[in-house]
Amino acid sequence: NLNLAFFRRGGKGKIPVSGTSLATPEINQAGQKVLAILRARGAQARDLKTLLIRASQHGEIAAQLYVKEEDFALFTDEELAKLGFKSFKIIFSNPKSPASVITKILQQQGTQNLTDRVLGVDLNYATESFFQINLPVYEQALRDMKRFINPEKPTIDLYSGVGSIGLTIGENNLTMVEINEAAVAEMRANIKKLGREDTASAVLAPSEKALEFIQPNANLIVDPPRAGMDKKVCEKILEVAPERIIYLSCNPSTQARDMAILSQKYRIIYARGYNFFPRTPHIENLIVLELTK
């Protein structure tokens, strides 16, 4: 029988699941709705890749079904009505890639974006873009970060996603740099929606190719992916020597590696961990670095 499943940690096998305690009830229910339709159709697991489901704090659902065949049978209007999602897509994803990449959108129903409020700021984000899902813990991290923002200085936000850090704690003269084109499109939409066209700008570029934005007289925020910061970014920081760096990481081991480089000129003045996903090995860690006098 067709099932939802997770990859077995450390191996290629899969573990059938009915849901996950890390998800909201709305997400688990949405997964079962899609599964029921696929079972009724007699869909084969070999034709399917990933089911990506997101829920806003209001319980609105956006989902994407990634499939391995470009001629995959689309959902009927009746099936879409049974789902009742705000947004649903069927996406052909290159079967040669293990990642859930968007090769071609085969079907799209409903509006694409979800909206959530972070520290009183409403932010839009696409289903496939990076956006924190444990918002109460995330807001605590943001409050801790904001304590170290100097409102009189410009703010540079590297690896900025849809702008959820910069647009909530960054003051005037905010520059956000992000490599993902879809995330930058959302970021620009958020800037416009918030009426911050004159005080915030979005830059589409990898951070290691936007080094000119790292300035000595600026608040520098970095929130890199699990791989950590590119070595060129660390070297530019040492060269320019901004007074303070606010570094949020989803991988403390690569954060420690970067800190070993930056320790030539910086010391840690604040550190705190955040358990975004209880009973998993994943943790977010915040360090604030200050230039050694």
Salt bridges, closest charged atoms under 4 A:
GLU60 OE1 - LYS86 NZ 3.59
GLU70 OE2 - LYS104 NZ 3.00
GLU79 OE1 - ARG41 NH2 2.96
ASP122 OD1 - ARG117 NE 2.92
ASP144 OD2 - ARG272 NH1 2.88
GLU239 OE2 - LYS236 NZ 3.64
GLU243 OE1 - LYS153 NZ 2.86
GLU243 OE2 - LYS293 NZ 3.86
ASP258 OD1 - ARG257 NH2 2.90
GLU290 OE2 - ARG244 NH2 2.87
GLU290 OE1 - ARG267 NH2 3.37
